[in-house]
Amino acid sequence: MNSQAASGVYGPVRDDLPRVETLLQSLRPNEFPFLARIMNHVLEAGGKRIRPALALLAGKLGNYDLDHLVPLAASIELLHTATLVHDDVIDNAPTRRGRPTANALAGNAATVMVGDYMFAHAAELVARTGNIDVIRLFADTLMEMATGELHQDMSAYAYGEGTRDYFNRIAGKTASLFATAAKGGAMVAGAPDEQVEALRAYGESLGMAFQIVDDILDFSGDADEMGKPAGSDLMQGTLTLPSLILIERYPANNPVKRYFSGHRTESLRRSLAMIRESNILEESFNVAVDFRDRALASLEVIPASETKETLTDIAYWVTQRRS
């Protein structure tokens, strides 16, 4: 689903998301054509804009002041995009979702600086909220995300990781930003403390479900829709829930272990086949559904409204998406 199609599920903030896009586009430094061109390429990739949508939706629980909420939503999306830019450098990835990466176009050194520039702009945007607690939340989240990414990079091609390590890693790398989007929007809007905490819990569980579905689609999704070949995570040396379950089920003579030990092509094919031909993906999906249900349970304290219905729809969409 592209950003325009995804926006259909965003209900009461659908018409305000273009303001986030406009703000993001305004950040391109036109006096520096190279940087403007690379930023434009990265931001044009679009995506579902689920994180800024969450920030705006959370803002509906209080004073819906777009002068503060739009910069927050844009900062969340820019922080997310900057981490992807750096991820692609670390992975030396030539494409993302079927498009050339920034590092493929500009080289690793320049792309790192582009990512840093985007991080700096994200910090400036969140400062526009004028809310010191939200600024502190943003800083804490950036540290959590960096720690999660470090855990992933330091454990590449190591098959000793367990599911608890995996959950901790994706909680930092992915779920923390979902939680911050939802909590931050509620904080900027001055929502009651109980609802702020409920939105944080909702966002965290939603982010966990989102990442697990991503990891399932890495094995089951259509390569053209995903914009990457099946098994890309394994190719990068990253253990996700399906591959962890495979290792737990078959500790001896395991193809994932053989792949990580250097027996590449045949072991990768065997890993993909064993995961696809078993109920491992179904078991992994059930875990994602469990996190989705935790997200839905967090909404119980939120008053009935179109906003609550939209947050509920988003939770179901996360476990139904195909890319």
ZATIBA-894433 format. One record per residue (C-alpha): residue number from 1; residue in three letters; x, y, z. Coordinates in nm, 3 decimals, always signed. Layout:
N
NODE seq type      px      py      pz
NODE NUM  Ala       X       Y       Z
...
REM end
This chain:
323
NODE seq type      px      py      pz
NODE   1  Met  +0.000  +0.000  +0.000
NODE   2  Asn  +0.146  +0.340  -0.091
NODE   3  Ser  +0.111  +0.650  +0.123
NODE   4  Gln  -0.196  +0.772  -0.063
NODE   5  Ala  -0.377  +0.438  -0.032
NODE   6  Ala  -0.275  +0.393  +0.331
NODE   7  Ser  -0.412  +0.735  +0.423
NODE   8  Gly  -0.762  +0.601  +0.371
NODE   9  Val  -0.745  +0.420  +0.704
NODE  10  Tyr  -0.639  +0.734  +0.894
NODE  11  Gly  -0.992  +0.873  +0.934
NODE  12  Pro  -1.012  +1.208  +1.111
NODE  13  Val  -0.649  +1.309  +1.035
NODE  14  Arg  -0.649  +1.205  +0.669
NODE  15  Asp  -0.690  +1.562  +0.545
NODE  16  Asp  -0.417  +1.694  +0.776
NODE  17  Leu  -0.140  +1.450  +0.675
NODE  18  Pro  -0.059  +1.656  +0.361
NODE  19  Arg  +0.056  +1.934  +0.596
NODE  20  Val  +0.316  +1.693  +0.731
NODE  21  Glu  +0.428  +1.615  +0.375
NODE  22  Thr  +0.451  +1.987  +0.294
NODE  23  Leu  +0.666  +2.050  +0.600
NODE  24  Leu  +0.895  +1.758  +0.518
NODE  25  Gln  +0.940  +1.881  +0.161
NODE  26  Ser  +1.018  +2.233  +0.284
NODE  27  Leu  +1.325  +2.102  +0.467
NODE  28  Arg  +1.517  +2.042  +0.143
NODE  29  Pro  +1.807  +2.291  +0.126
NODE  30  Asn  +1.758  +2.422  -0.226
NODE  31  Glu  +2.075  +2.628  -0.193
NODE  32  Phe  +2.264  +2.296  -0.175
NODE  33  Pro  +2.140  +2.103  -0.483
NODE  34  Phe  +2.318  +1.775  -0.404
NODE  35  Leu  +2.171  +1.751  -0.053
NODE  36  Ala  +1.828  +1.864  -0.177
NODE  37  Arg  +1.832  +1.599  -0.450
NODE  38  Ile  +1.923  +1.314  -0.212
NODE  39  Met  +1.671  +1.425  +0.050
NODE  40  Asn  +1.404  +1.450  -0.217
NODE  41  His  +1.486  +1.098  -0.337
NODE  42  Val  +1.461  +0.958  +0.016
NODE  43  Leu  +1.142  +1.143  +0.110
NODE  44  Glu  +0.977  +1.062  -0.225
NODE  45  Ala  +0.986  +0.695  -0.125
NODE  46  Gly  +0.683  +0.787  +0.079
NODE  47  Gly  +0.567  +0.483  +0.268
NODE  48  Lys  +0.255  +0.446  +0.473
NODE  49  Arg  +0.322  +0.744  +0.704
NODE  50  Ile  +0.176  +0.542  +0.988
NODE  51  Arg  +0.397  +0.704  +1.253
NODE  52  Pro  +0.300  +1.067  +1.180
NODE  53  Ala  -0.062  +0.956  +1.149
NODE  54  Leu  -0.042  +0.809  +1.500
NODE  55  Ala  +0.095  +1.137  +1.635
NODE  56  Leu  -0.192  +1.333  +1.482
NODE  57  Leu  -0.453  +1.081  +1.594
NODE  58  Ala  -0.322  +1.094  +1.950
NODE  59  Gly  -0.351  +1.472  +1.931
NODE  60  Lys  -0.725  +1.431  +1.878
NODE  61  Leu  -0.750  +1.327  +2.246
NODE  62  Gly  -0.680  +1.683  +2.360
NODE  63  Asn  -0.613  +2.025  +2.212
NODE  64  Tyr  -0.571  +1.948  +1.843
NODE  65  Asp  -0.322  +2.225  +1.766
NODE  66  Leu  -0.169  +2.152  +1.427
NODE  67  Asp  +0.094  +2.425  +1.472
NODE  68  His  +0.254  +2.195  +1.729
NODE  69  Leu  +0.132  +1.853  +1.618
NODE  70  Val  +0.247  +1.880  +1.255
NODE  71  Pro  +0.611  +1.952  +1.351
NODE  72  Leu  +0.598  +1.660  +1.595
NODE  73  Ala  +0.456  +1.427  +1.328
NODE  74  Ala  +0.715  +1.544  +1.076
NODE  75  Ser  +0.998  +1.496  +1.327
NODE  76  Ile  +0.883  +1.139  +1.390
NODE  77  Glu  +0.878  +1.059  +1.019
NODE  78  Leu  +1.212  +1.230  +0.958
NODE  79  Leu  +1.373  +1.038  +1.245
NODE  80  His  +1.236  +0.714  +1.100
NODE  81  Thr  +1.361  +0.800  +0.751
NODE  82  Ala  +1.706  +0.899  +0.878
NODE  83  Thr  +1.745  +0.563  +1.051
NODE  84  Leu  +1.657  +0.386  +0.723
NODE  85  Val  +1.922  +0.592  +0.542
NODE  86  His  +2.183  +0.486  +0.795
NODE  87  Asp  +2.059  +0.125  +0.792
NODE  88  Asp  +2.114  +0.108  +0.417
NODE  89  Val  +2.470  +0.232  +0.460
NODE  90  Ile  +2.539  -0.027  +0.731
NODE  91  Asp  +2.389  -0.304  +0.515
NODE  92  Asn  +2.548  -0.168  +0.198
NODE  93  Ala  +2.201  -0.211  +0.045
NODE  94  Pro  +2.168  -0.117  -0.325
NODE  95  Thr  +1.788  -0.088  -0.318
NODE  96  Arg  +1.500  -0.035  -0.076
NODE  97  Arg  +1.151  -0.134  -0.186
NODE  98  Gly  +1.268  -0.157  -0.543
NODE  99  Arg  +1.429  +0.189  -0.558
NODE 100  Pro  +1.800  +0.275  -0.545
NODE 101  Thr  +1.914  +0.366  -0.196
NODE 102  Ala  +2.078  +0.700  -0.119
NODE 103  Asn  +2.412  +0.527  -0.069
NODE 104  Ala  +2.381  +0.361  -0.410
NODE 105  Leu  +2.339  +0.707  -0.564
NODE 106  Ala  +2.578  +0.914  -0.352
NODE 107  Gly  +2.818  +0.675  -0.181
NODE 108  Asn  +2.836  +0.577  +0.184
NODE 109  Ala  +3.030  +0.874  +0.322
NODE 110  Ala  +2.798  +1.139  +0.179
NODE 111  Thr  +2.489  +0.938  +0.274
NODE 112  Val  +2.596  +0.916  +0.639
NODE 113  Met  +2.612  +1.296  +0.644
NODE 114  Val  +2.268  +1.319  +0.478
NODE 115  Gly  +2.131  +1.098  +0.754
NODE 116  Asp  +2.298  +1.317  +1.016
NODE 117  Tyr  +2.145  +1.626  +0.854
NODE 118  Met  +1.802  +1.464  +0.875
NODE 119  Phe  +1.854  +1.371  +1.242
NODE 120  Ala  +1.942  +1.733  +1.315
NODE 121  His  +1.630  +1.858  +1.137
NODE 122  Ala  +1.418  +1.606  +1.327
NODE 123  Ala  +1.549  +1.746  +1.655
NODE 124  Glu  +1.478  +2.102  +1.541
NODE 125  Leu  +1.123  +2.005  +1.444
NODE 126  Val  +1.044  +1.845  +1.778
NODE 127  Ala  +1.179  +2.156  +1.952
NODE 128  Arg  +0.903  +2.352  +1.776
NODE 129  Thr  +0.649  +2.182  +2.003
NODE 130  Gly  +0.785  +2.391  +2.289
NODE 131  Asn  +0.727  +2.094  +2.520
NODE 132  Ile  +1.040  +1.998  +2.715
NODE 133  Asp  +0.893  +1.660  +2.813
NODE 134  Val  +0.831  +1.573  +2.448
NODE 135  Ile  +1.184  +1.686  +2.357
NODE 136  Arg  +1.322  +1.460  +2.632
NODE 137  Leu  +1.102  +1.174  +2.507
NODE 138  Phe  +1.243  +1.226  +2.156
NODE 139  Ala  +1.602  +1.210  +2.287
NODE 140  Asp  +1.531  +0.895  +2.488
NODE 141  Thr  +1.373  +0.731  +2.185
NODE 142  Leu  +1.671  +0.810  +1.965
NODE 143  Met  +1.894  +0.638  +2.222
NODE 144  Glu  +1.663  +0.336  +2.233
NODE 145  Met  +1.659  +0.306  +1.855
NODE 146  Ala  +2.037  +0.337  +1.831
NODE 147  Thr  +2.079  +0.070  +2.100
NODE 148  Gly  +1.842  -0.164  +1.915
NODE 149  Glu  +2.031  -0.111  +1.590
NODE 150  Leu  +2.363  -0.174  +1.765
NODE 151  His  +2.230  -0.498  +1.911
NODE 152  Gln  +2.127  -0.608  +1.563
NODE 153  Asp  +2.457  -0.514  +1.403
NODE 154  Met  +2.671  -0.667  +1.678
NODE 155  Ser  +2.479  -0.996  +1.659
NODE 156  Ala  +2.492  -1.031  +1.279
NODE 157  Tyr  +2.553  -1.392  +1.170
NODE 158  Ala  +2.544  -1.508  +1.534
NODE 159  Tyr  +2.284  -1.778  +1.594
NODE 160  Gly  +2.300  -1.779  +1.974
NODE 161  Glu  +2.028  -1.515  +2.006
NODE 162  Gly  +1.698  -1.622  +2.163
NODE 163  Thr  +1.346  -1.492  +2.120
NODE 164  Arg  +1.379  -1.270  +2.430
NODE 165  Asp  +1.681  -1.100  +2.271
NODE 166  Tyr  +1.482  -1.058  +1.951
NODE 167  Phe  +1.187  -0.897  +2.130
NODE 168  Asn  +1.418  -0.661  +2.318
NODE 169  Arg  +1.589  -0.568  +1.992
NODE 170  Ile  +1.273  -0.486  +1.798
NODE 171  Ala  +1.127  -0.306  +2.100
NODE 172  Gly  +1.415  -0.060  +2.073
NODE 173  Lys  +1.464  -0.055  +1.699
NODE 174  Thr  +1.099  -0.031  +1.590
NODE 175  Ala  +0.837  -0.026  +1.867
NODE 176  Ser  +0.995  +0.263  +2.059
NODE 177  Leu  +0.923  +0.508  +1.776
NODE 178  Phe  +0.561  +0.390  +1.743
NODE 179  Ala  +0.523  +0.441  +2.119
NODE 180  Thr  +0.677  +0.788  +2.097
NODE 181  Ala  +0.455  +0.891  +1.807
NODE 182  Ala  +0.141  +0.800  +1.998
NODE 183  Lys  +0.255  +0.920  +2.340
NODE 184  Gly  +0.411  +1.237  +2.203
NODE 185  Gly  +0.096  +1.337  +2.019
NODE 186  Ala  -0.112  +1.289  +2.333
NODE 187  Met  +0.139  +1.488  +2.540
NODE 188  Val  +0.148  +1.781  +2.296
NODE 189  Ala  -0.234  +1.787  +2.301
NODE 190  Gly  -0.244  +1.789  +2.681
NODE 191  Ala  -0.445  +1.464  +2.706
NODE 192  Pro  -0.507  +1.318  +3.053
NODE 193  Asp  -0.215  +1.118  +3.197
NODE 194  Glu  -0.412  +0.793  +3.185
NODE 195  Gln  -0.472  +0.838  +2.813
NODE 196  Val  -0.110  +0.938  +2.747
NODE 197  Glu  +0.006  +0.612  +2.906
NODE 198  Ala  -0.260  +0.415  +2.719
NODE 199  Leu  -0.140  +0.560  +2.387
NODE 200  Arg  +0.221  +0.478  +2.474
NODE 201  Ala  +0.128  +0.116  +2.546
NODE 202  Tyr  -0.084  +0.102  +2.232
NODE 203  Gly  +0.201  +0.235  +2.017
NODE 204  Glu  +0.457  +0.000  +2.166
NODE 205  Ser  +0.245  -0.312  +2.112
NODE 206  Leu  +0.145  -0.192  +1.765
NODE 207  Gly  +0.511  -0.144  +1.674
NODE 208  Met  +0.596  -0.494  +1.794
NODE 209  Ala  +0.317  -0.640  +1.580
NODE 210  Phe  +0.426  -0.427  +1.283
NODE 211  Gln  +0.785  -0.550  +1.298
NODE 212  Ile  +0.690  -0.916  +1.341
NODE 213  Val  +0.462  -0.893  +1.036
NODE 214  Asp  +0.751  -0.732  +0.847
NODE 215  Asp  +0.970  -1.026  +0.945
NODE 216  Ile  +0.705  -1.275  +0.832
NODE 217  Leu  +0.666  -1.097  +0.497
NODE 218  Asp  +1.041  -1.127  +0.446
NODE 219  Phe  +0.973  -1.500  +0.399
NODE 220  Ser  +0.620  -1.503  +0.260
NODE 221  Gly  +0.571  -1.172  +0.080
NODE 222  Asp  +0.579  -1.111  -0.293
NODE 223  Ala  +0.929  -1.001  -0.390
NODE 224  Asp  +0.797  -0.733  -0.628
NODE 225  Glu  +0.563  -0.588  -0.364
NODE 226  Met  +0.831  -0.599  -0.096
NODE 227  Gly  +1.100  -0.460  -0.324
NODE 228  Lys  +1.355  -0.712  -0.200
NODE 229  Pro  +1.424  -1.085  -0.240
NODE 230  Ala  +1.283  -1.340  +0.003
NODE 231  Gly  +1.511  -1.409  +0.295
NODE 232  Ser  +1.677  -1.067  +0.288
NODE 233  Asp  +1.706  -1.058  +0.667
NODE 234  Leu  +1.896  -1.386  +0.673
NODE 235  Met  +2.118  -1.260  +0.393
NODE 236  Gln  +2.211  -0.968  +0.617
NODE 237  Gly  +2.279  -1.204  +0.907
NODE 238  Thr  +1.973  -1.094  +1.103
NODE 239  Leu  +1.771  -1.349  +1.299
NODE 240  Thr  +1.398  -1.277  +1.306
NODE 241  Leu  +1.115  -1.465  +1.474
NODE 242  Pro  +1.056  -1.726  +1.197
NODE 243  Ser  +1.425  -1.816  +1.175
NODE 244  Leu  +1.456  -1.826  +1.555
NODE 245  Ile  +1.165  -2.069  +1.575
NODE 246  Leu  +1.333  -2.283  +1.307
NODE 247  Ile  +1.653  -2.294  +1.512
NODE 248  Glu  +1.462  -2.384  +1.829
NODE 249  Arg  +1.274  -2.665  +1.654
NODE 250  Tyr  +1.572  -2.815  +1.480
NODE 251  Pro  +1.882  -2.738  +1.691
NODE 252  Ala  +2.090  -3.007  +1.522
NODE 253  Asn  +2.193  -2.981  +1.156
NODE 254  Asn  +2.003  -2.653  +1.121
NODE 255  Pro  +2.023  -2.477  +0.781
NODE 256  Val  +2.026  -2.129  +0.940
NODE 257  Lys  +2.330  -2.224  +1.146
NODE 258  Arg  +2.495  -2.368  +0.836
NODE 259  Tyr  +2.417  -2.051  +0.643
NODE 260  Phe  +2.567  -1.831  +0.914
NODE 261  Ser  +2.871  -2.059  +0.923
NODE 262  Gly  +2.945  -1.987  +0.558
NODE 263  His  +2.751  -2.253  +0.366
NODE 264  Arg  +2.550  -1.997  +0.178
NODE 265  Thr  +2.333  -2.072  -0.123
NODE 266  Glu  +2.195  -2.418  -0.050
NODE 267  Ser  +2.150  -2.343  +0.321
NODE 268  Leu  +1.951  -2.029  +0.242
NODE 269  Arg  +1.722  -2.218  +0.004
NODE 270  Arg  +1.674  -2.492  +0.264
NODE 271  Ser  +1.598  -2.240  +0.540
NODE 272  Leu  +1.334  -2.070  +0.325
NODE 273  Ala  +1.176  -2.402  +0.229
NODE 274  Met  +1.161  -2.535  +0.586
NODE 275  Ile  +1.002  -2.214  +0.715
NODE 276  Arg  +0.749  -2.192  +0.434
NODE 277  Glu  +0.654  -2.561  +0.440
NODE 278  Ser  +0.593  -2.574  +0.816
NODE 279  Asn  +0.356  -2.383  +1.045
NODE 280  Ile  +0.636  -2.150  +1.157
NODE 281  Leu  +0.493  -1.848  +0.977
NODE 282  Glu  +0.151  -1.918  +1.128
NODE 283  Glu  +0.307  -1.945  +1.473
NODE 284  Ser  +0.491  -1.618  +1.417
NODE 285  Phe  +0.170  -1.452  +1.298
NODE 286  Asn  -0.006  -1.562  +1.615
NODE 287  Val  +0.259  -1.376  +1.814
NODE 288  Ala  +0.193  -1.064  +1.605
NODE 289  Val  -0.180  -1.101  +1.669
NODE 290  Asp  -0.111  -1.128  +2.042
NODE 291  Phe  +0.073  -0.794  +2.033
NODE 292  Arg  -0.208  -0.647  +1.823
NODE 293  Asp  -0.460  -0.757  +2.084
NODE 294  Arg  -0.248  -0.597  +2.357
NODE 295  Ala  -0.258  -0.274  +2.157
NODE 296  Leu  -0.636  -0.296  +2.132
NODE 297  Ala  -0.668  -0.366  +2.504
NODE 298  Ser  -0.472  -0.048  +2.575
NODE 299  Leu  -0.745  +0.153  +2.404
NODE 300  Glu  -1.009  +0.053  +2.659
NODE 301  Val  -0.959  +0.376  +2.856
NODE 302  Ile  -1.001  +0.592  +2.544
NODE 303  Pro  -1.355  +0.733  +2.505
NODE 304  Ala  -1.560  +0.609  +2.210
NODE 305  Ser  -1.495  +0.830  +1.908
NODE 306  Glu  -1.392  +0.825  +1.543
NODE 307  Thr  -1.032  +0.852  +1.664
NODE 308  Lys  -1.063  +0.537  +1.874
NODE 309  Glu  -1.226  +0.354  +1.583
NODE 310  Thr  -0.939  +0.462  +1.356
NODE 311  Leu  -0.675  +0.346  +1.604
NODE 312  Thr  -0.858  +0.013  +1.618
NODE 313  Asp  -0.869  -0.011  +1.237
NODE 314  Ile  -0.495  +0.062  +1.217
NODE 315  Ala  -0.421  -0.221  +1.460
NODE 316  Tyr  -0.614  -0.467  +1.243
NODE 317  Trp  -0.457  -0.329  +0.925
NODE 318  Val  -0.107  -0.390  +1.066
NODE 319  Thr  -0.171  -0.765  +1.083
NODE 320  Gln  -0.348  -0.777  +0.746
NODE 321  Arg  -0.099  -0.586  +0.527
NODE 322  Arg  +0.088  -0.752  +0.241
NODE 323  Ser  +0.386  -0.517  +0.215
REM end
